Amino acid sequence: MTNRYRLHGLYAVTELALASVAMVSKVEGCLQGGARVVQYRDKSDDRERRRTDAGALLQLCRRFQVPLIINDDVSLAAEIAADGVHLGSSDMGLRDARRRLGKQALIGVSCYNRIDRAIAAEYHGASYVAFGRFFPSTSKPQAAAADPALLRSARKALSLPIVAIGGITPQNGGALIRAGADMLAVIHALFGEPDTRRAAQAFSQLFSPEVVPR
């Protein structure tokens, strides 16, 4: 595990409903389309399947030199030597996760619409923070609402990378990048599409300096 990766661009988050073979194929399409981070998100209780799927994704991400982040499960991240973990408010604490995974691990923290939580996460050694949902979301319809003004405030208060998540599409993502997001985390607008490579390309183009001046 290393932190050599630049955290910038499309952040692909796997869709829970996908079967294993389809998921790996769709993630490969995302990587071919320019995804710069992949998060394995599966909250089921099938430990063996989750380990198998995460291991397959890790091999795939290694081919593309892109980090694999495990959602919530610090033990699984440690077991397969993934690049890191993403933590929500009910998961293992950041400092405990850092002790378990080591100083080189990428550890992201969900901050919803709270800059105070993000400031604390940066202080305690987070690698990046995530805000959202920014738009109506099929994956997390009840998540706390955020807006671009939050990103502008966070950009002034923080020095670490910022992720925006929640209902993001190629049509609305550019505004979030202009407001301060370094990464756009996307689930349904990638994995709900038949061609994930093409879908990922549409998002990746948003990060072009010609499209979104920074």
N, C-alpha and C positions, 0 to 999 in steps of 0.2 A: 504493500500500500504506500502510495506517495501522494504528495500534494502538488505535483508538478503541473497539474492541469490548469488551464486558464478557464475560469468559470464565466463564460460569456456565450450567449446564443440560445439555441433551442434546447429545452430540457424536457425530454420525453418521459412520461410517467405511464407505466403499463396499465392496461385495462383489465379489471378483475375478471370479467366474464370470458376472457379468451382461453381456449384450450392451449396446452403447452406448445404444440407444434406451430399452431397459428400465431401464438404470441412471439415466439422466436423469429418466425418469418417476418412478422410485421415490425418487430424491433430492428431487424436487419434493414428493412426498407427505410425506417426512420434514420438510421445511421448513414445509409447511402444518400439520403436527402439532406444530410448536414447536421443532424442532432449532435450536440456537444456534451450532453450528460444524459444518462439513462437511470431512471429509478424503478426498481422492482417493487411494486405495490400489490400485495396479496394478503388479506387479513383472514384467510381461511385457517382452519385447524389442521389441515393436511400437511404435517411437517415434512414428510419425506418428499412429497411432490414439490413443495416450496423449495426445499434444498436442491432438488434436481433442476427445477426451472431456473433458480438463481445461478447455479453453477453453469448451465448452458448459456445464460445471458452474460456471465462474466467472461467466458471464453470468446463470445462474440464481440463484446466490448473491447477486449484486449486486441483483437484483430484490427479494430478501428482506432485504437489508442484513445478511447473515451472512457471516463470513469463510470463504474456501476455503483449506485447508491441503493441501499436496502431501506425500505420504509419501515420504521418502527422497531425492527428486530435486531438489536445489537448482537445477540448471540449468533444469529445466522450470518450477519456481516463478518463476525470474527471467525466463524467456522469455515467459510469459503474464502476468506481473505479478500473480501470485496473492498472497494476503495473508500467506503464510508457508509454512513447511515443518516436517515432523516428522522427527526424527532418532533412529535406533537406534544401538546400540553399534558397528555396522560401517559407519556412514555417515560423510559428511563431518563434521569436528569443528565444534562449536558456534561457536567464534570465527571459523573460516573461513567458515561459513555466514552469520554476522552481517556480516562484511566484504563478502560477495557480495550480500546482499539488503538491507542497510541497517538503520539503527537502528530504523526503524518496523516492520519485519517481525515477525510472530508466529513464534517458533521454539520448538517443543516438543521435549522430550527424554524418551525412554523410560528409565525408571530401574528397571524390573522389581521387585525387592524390596529395593533398596539405597538407603537414606537418604543414605549418603555420596555416591553419584552424584548424587542430587538436590541436595544442598547445594552440590556443585561446579558443577552446572548453573546454580543460582541465582546463584552468585558470578560466573560467566562470562556472565551476561546472558540466560538462558533466559526465555521468556515464560510458560511453564508446564512442569510435569513430569507424567509419567504413570507410574503403578504398576500392576502386575498381571502374571499373570492372577489374579483373585480366585476364580473358579469354573472348573470344567471347560469348556474352550473348543474349539469345532469349528474355529476359524480358527487358533489357536495352541496345539494340545494339549500341546506340549512346553515351553511357556513356564514360567518360574520362578513358583512359587506364592507368593502374598501373602495377607495376611489383614487384617481391619479394624484390628487393633492397629497395623499398620504405618501406616495412614492417621492414626490418632490421634497417633502419634509424629511423623509428618511434619508434621502440622498445627501442632505445637508448635515444630518446628525451622525451618519455612519460612514465608515471607510471600507467595510467589507462588501462583497457582492450581494445584490438584491435580486430576488426571484419574485415574479408576479404569477399568480395562479388563479384559475376560476373562470370558466366560460370563455377562454381566450381563443380567438380565431385570427386568420391572416388579415381580416378586415378591421379588427379592433386592437390588435396587438401593437401596432406602430405607436399609438398614443401612449401606451404604457412604457415603451422604450424611451420615448422622448421625455417622459416624466421622471425617468431615472432607473427603470428596470434593466439589469444586466442580462437577465435570463427570463424567458417565458416558459413556464411549466404547463404542459398541455397533455390532456388525456383524450377526451372524446374527439376533438377536432383532428387528432392523428389516428387513433385506433378505431374510430367509428367510420373512417374512410376506407374504401376498397384498395386504394393505392397509397400506402403510407410514405413511399418515397416521394411521390409528387406532393403530398400534403406537407411533408417536412421541408421540401424545397421552398414552398410558399412561405413558410415561417422563417426559414433561414435567410431568405432575401430581405426580410424586414431589417436585418442587422447590417445590411450594406450601408456604408457611410453615405452613398449617393441617395439612399432612400430615407434614412433617419440620421441626420447630422447629429454628432455628439459634441 
